[in-house]
Amino acid sequence: MKAPSPAPLRREPGTSLHRQLFMVLRDQIAQGVYPVGALIPAEDALGTQFNVSRITVRRAVSDLEHLGLVEKQPGRGTFVRAAPRRPRPQPTLGLLDSLGKQARETEVTVLKVETAPAPPAIAEQLQLAPGEGAVHAVRLRSVQGTPMMLTDAWVPCDVGQHITEAALQQRALFEILLGEGVQFGRVIQEMSAVAADPTTAGLLRVEVGAPLVRLVRVLHDRDKRPVQCITIHFTGERSRVLMDVPAEAINTTGAGQIVHDLD
């Protein structure tokens, strides 16, 4: 497949040229422009094609190599090594089943477990009094050593008293709550795009300021009491959100809605 003529890279202040070039090449590999085993253009050729320096090209190709998409062979060039993207799976699991699958398929690193005053926004979500304490757990989930998502969860103390570092190494947070007798009911989710701060960027191994997806999920019990507020950060390069909206929910907020904040 012949590579299409690329759109010019944007050169506004703060716009990373090597990251733009990385995304162009990554998408071309995913689309089969450069199939498995194909030789991508040499550094000089890419530099001329996109009007960038060799240093910029090398950084972009290095990012591709880090993801396992290409392999440099001394004296020969850089070859595509990743298989074409697999067909996207159909959503078949409910929320709790998908959380269980996620826990089984990732390795967890527990970064923090503490009891602390909930920040005002969290306290409001959990219907706690100002300054009231809650259990705070921060975890990093990875696949084969590659960080996939950072989770920051808050749980009211009376339902989170058995949340410990040891427990979280063995079971997912929702499983601990189920063991406490919590029966989950309503779930509210909000997704937005944010820039990676230095701490999050370091944990997820992305650049400071890189675009991330932030998902805030508030789980309630059957009595409509909020029992968990969790914020999840992940990069769209490694993860995505999959939804299946049944026909009976198409005219409800269960189908999701876009809210514009202009104030």
Stockholm file with secondary structure:
# STOCKHOLM 1.0

chainA/1-263         MKAPSPAPLRREPGTSLHRQLFMVLRDQIAQGVYPVGALIPAEDALGTQFNVSRITVRRAVSDLEHLGLVEKQPGRGTFVRAAPRRPRPQPTLGLLDSLGKQARETEVTVLKVETAPAPPAIAEQLQLAPGEGAVHAVRLRSVQGTPMMLTDAWVPCDVGQHITEAALQQRALFEILLGEGVQFGRVIQEMSAVAADPTTAGLLRVEVGAPLVRLVRVLHDRDKRPVQCITIHFTGERSRVLMDVPAEAINTTGAGQIVHDLD
#=GR chainA/1-263 SS CCCCCCCCCCCSTTCCHHHHHHHHHHHHHHTTSSCTTCBCCCHHHHHHHHTCCHHHHHHHHHHHHHTTSEEEETTTEEEECSCCCCCCCCCCCCHHHHHHHHHHTSEEEEEEEEEEECCHHHHHHTTCCTTCEEEEEEEEEEETTEEEEEEEEEEETTTCTTCCHHHHHHSCHHHHHHHTTCCEEEEEEEEEEEECCHHHHHHHTCCTTCEEEEEEEEEEETTSCEEEEEEEEECTTTCCCCCCCCGGGTTSGGGCCCCCCCC
#=GC SS_cons         CCCCCCCCCCCSTTCCHHHHHHHHHHHHHHTTSSCTTCBCCCHHHHHHHHTCCHHHHHHHHHHHHHTTSEEEETTTEEEECSCCCCCCCCCCCCHHHHHHHHHHTSEEEEEEEEEEECCHHHHHHTTCCTTCEEEEEEEEEEETTEEEEEEEEEEETTTCTTCCHHHHHHSCHHHHHHHTTCCEEEEEEEEEEEECCHHHHHHHTCCTTCEEEEEEEEEEETTSCEEEEEEEEECTTTCCCCCCCCGGGTTSGGGCCCCCCCC
//
